[in-house]
Amino acid sequence: MKYCLNCDWWTSETDEPAARVRSRRAIEHHVETGHTIDSSEGVVPPQLPDVPHEVFVHDLLPSHSGD
């Protein structure tokens, strides 16, 4: 599976069995939009946790208190 990290675009073996065609579609999506494409062995795109953006980013950033 190939999927976009910026929008809901994706393609999988279910939609297109040929890996070459999936790769071409991913490249075309990147060229048209400038979005980042990633690959996964799964059959559905990975989903971010359903939490507020600020909480998610806060958990990823290092603590300023030295913890």
C-alpha positions as CSV (number, residue, x, y, z in Angstrom):
1,M,0.0,0.0,0.0
2,K,1.1,3.5,-0.7
3,Y,-0.5,6.4,1.1
4,C,-0.3,10.2,1.4
5,L,0.8,11.7,4.8
6,N,-0.9,15.0,3.9
7,C,-4.4,13.9,2.6
8,D,-6.6,10.9,2.2
9,W,-5.1,9.6,-1.0
10,W,-4.0,6.0,-1.1
11,T,-3.7,2.9,-3.4
12,S,-3.4,-0.7,-2.5
13,E,-3.1,-4.2,-4.1
14,T,-6.9,-4.4,-3.8
15,D,-7.3,-1.4,-6.1
16,E,-4.4,-2.1,-8.4
17,P,-2.5,-5.5,-8.3
18,A,0.5,-4.2,-10.3
19,A,3.2,-2.7,-8.0
20,R,4.6,-0.6,-10.9
21,V,1.2,1.1,-11.4
22,R,0.8,1.8,-7.7
23,S,4.3,3.4,-7.6
24,R,3.5,5.5,-10.7
25,R,0.3,6.7,-9.2
26,A,2.1,7.6,-6.0
27,I,4.7,9.6,-7.9
28,E,2.0,11.4,-9.9
29,H,0.2,12.3,-6.7
30,H,3.4,13.7,-5.3
31,V,4.3,15.7,-8.4
32,E,0.7,17.1,-8.6
33,T,0.4,18.0,-4.9
34,G,3.9,18.1,-3.4
35,H,2.5,15.7,-0.7
36,T,4.7,13.1,1.0
37,I,4.0,9.5,0.1
38,D,4.8,6.5,2.3
39,S,4.4,2.8,2.0
40,S,3.0,0.2,4.3
41,E,2.6,-3.6,4.2
42,G,-1.0,-3.2,5.5
43,V,-4.2,-3.1,3.5
44,V,-5.4,0.2,5.0
45,P,-3.5,3.4,5.7
46,P,-2.2,3.9,9.3
47,Q,-4.3,6.3,11.3
48,L,-3.1,8.9,13.7
49,P,-4.6,8.7,17.2
50,D,-7.9,10.7,17.6
51,V,-6.5,13.3,20.0
52,P,-6.2,17.0,19.7
53,H,-3.2,18.2,17.6
54,E,-1.7,20.1,20.5
55,V,-1.7,17.0,22.8
56,F,-0.2,14.8,20.1
57,V,2.6,17.3,19.3
58,H,3.2,17.9,23.0
59,D,3.9,14.2,23.5
60,L,6.4,14.2,20.7
61,L,8.4,17.2,21.8
62,P,11.1,17.0,24.5
63,S,10.2,18.4,27.9
64,H,11.7,21.9,28.7
65,S,11.8,21.1,32.4
66,G,14.7,18.7,31.9
67,D,12.7,15.5,32.7
